[in-house]
Amino acid sequence: MGRLRKSVSSIVVIGALVAGCGGETALDGPTIYANQCARCHGSEGQGGSGPALDSGGRLTGWEEAEIREVIRRGVRGTAMPGFQGLSELQVDNLVLYLKQLP
């Protein structure tokens, strides 16, 4: 009985750790945008010191892969830095958010 209880407890702990890790790394697109992008690109993508990213802005017609590349590497010769510290999931969430800006 003691072994079974330890096994069940281990499974519960591992499940909690996995769920917790996912929550920390899988920030949603709007949160990532607010924390990393809004200062330069405006709170709703309307532009500021950086170009507009909303439907009339710079990303119009861009493929998702192109947007991912800019997020990862930045744009040489501009103030746009690369964000290598974001996970693939975070970049995907950010790209989805950017593509739906009005």
N, C-alpha and C positions, 0 to 999 in steps of 0.2 A: 504494500500500500504506500509506503514511503517513497519508493522509486517512481510510482505513477504520479504522486503529488508533485515531486520535483520536476518530472517531465512536463506536466501540465503548466507548472509555474514558469518553466523555462520558455515554453511556447508563448505564454502570455507576455512575458518580458520581451522576447524577441519581436513579437507582433507590435508591441507598444513602441519599441525603438524604431522599427521600420516605419510605422505611421508617423512618428515624430520627425524622422529625417525627411520624409516626403513633404511635410508641412513647412519645414524650414527652407528647403531648397526649391520648392515649387511655388514661389511667389507668383501671384497673378499679374497679368500684363499691366493693368492700371497702376498697381502698386510699384512695380519696377519702373514704369514710366515716370510716376510722380517722384520717385527717389533718384533716378538717374538721368532723366531727359528733360523734364518740365522746366528746369531752371534756364535752359538755353532755347528750347523749342516751344515754350508756352504751355500753360496748364492743360490746354486742349488741342495742342498741335498747331496752333495758329501762328507760331513763329515768335521770335524775340531776337536775341543775339545770334541764334541759329536759325536756319530756314524753317519755313512752315512745313509740317508733315501731314496736315489734314488733307481732305480730298482735293483741294486746289493747290496743294503744295508739292514739294520736291519728290515725294514717293509715288506720285501718280504714274501708273504704268509699270512700276518696278515689279519684278518677280520676287517671291519670298526669299529665294536663295541670295539675291543681290542685297536685300535688306539685311539678312543674317551676316553677310560678309562685311558690310559697313559697320554693323554693331560690333562684331568681333575685332576688326582691324582698325576702325576709325577711318578718317579721310586725311591723307597726308597733305600738309600745307594749310590745314584749317585748324580750328579749335576743337574739332570732333575727335575725341579720343577713342581708342578701342576699349572694349569691355570684355577682356579675356576672363575676368573673374566670374562672369555669369555662366551658369550651367547651360547645357543644351536645352533643357526644359524651360529654363527662364528665358532664353533667347527666343525659343518657339512661342512662348506666351506673349512676349513683347511684340514679336512680329505680328501675331494674330491681332493684338490690340491696335497696333499701328495701321493695319490694313482695314480696320473697321472705323477709324476716325471719320467723323462727318466732314 
